[in-house]
Amino acid sequence: MHITSITPMKDEVPFILDWIAYHLLIGINDMFVFSNDCMDGTNIMLKRLDEMGIVRHLTNPPVFNNKTHHHW
């Protein structure tokens, strides 16, 4: 069985490696991560992990003139 994870992510740099390890452990084969307006280096880490072939990183720019995807 082939399982793919598709998820948004914002400002999660301290947890990315644990998140990836866990998902590999439970049997996820491919991980697509859409970064949303990151301010802590998450997008930089995801870009490097993409270059290494570990995850597929795509940016998820705001649409409809919204300033951000996540509202705190």
N, C-alpha and C positions, 0 to 999 in steps of 0.2 A: 504494500500500500504506500502511496506517495501522498504526504501531507504538507500543505503549504500554509504558512502563517502570513497574514497581511495585517499590519498594525500602524497606527499613527504614533508618533513619539515626540515629546517636547521636554527639554531640560531634564534628561534622564542619564547624563553621562556617568554618574557614579554607579549606576545599576546595569548598564548595557551588557557588560561581559557576563555577569551572573544571569541576566535574562536570556542571553544566547545559550549559555551552558545548560540552563534548565530546559529550554525548548529542544535542544539537541538530545538531551537525556530522555525526554518523553516521546521522542520519535519524529519531531518536525524535520522535514527534509530541506525545505526552502523557506527563507524568511524575507519578506518584502517589508521594508520599513519606510514610512513616509514621515519625514521630519517637518515639524510645524513651527516656524518662527523661533528657532532655538537661540538661547542667549548664553548657554553655559559650555559650549563646545560639543554638544551632542552631535550636531551635523558634521563636525570635523571628524569625530570618532567614527561615525557611520560611514562617512566617505572613505576612510582608510579601511574599514572592515569590508566595504564593497570592493575596493581595489584588491584586497586579499582573497576575495571570492567567498567570504563567510556569510554575508547578507547582501541583499540587493537594496541599495539606498536610493530613494527618490525624494526630491523636495516637494512639498505640498503647499504651494503659495495660496494665500487667501483669495477667495473669489467673491464676486458681487460687492467689491469695494469694502469688504470687512477688513479691519486692521489685523485681526488675529483669529485663529481657529478656537483657541482655548480661552475661556473667560474665567478669570480667577475671582 
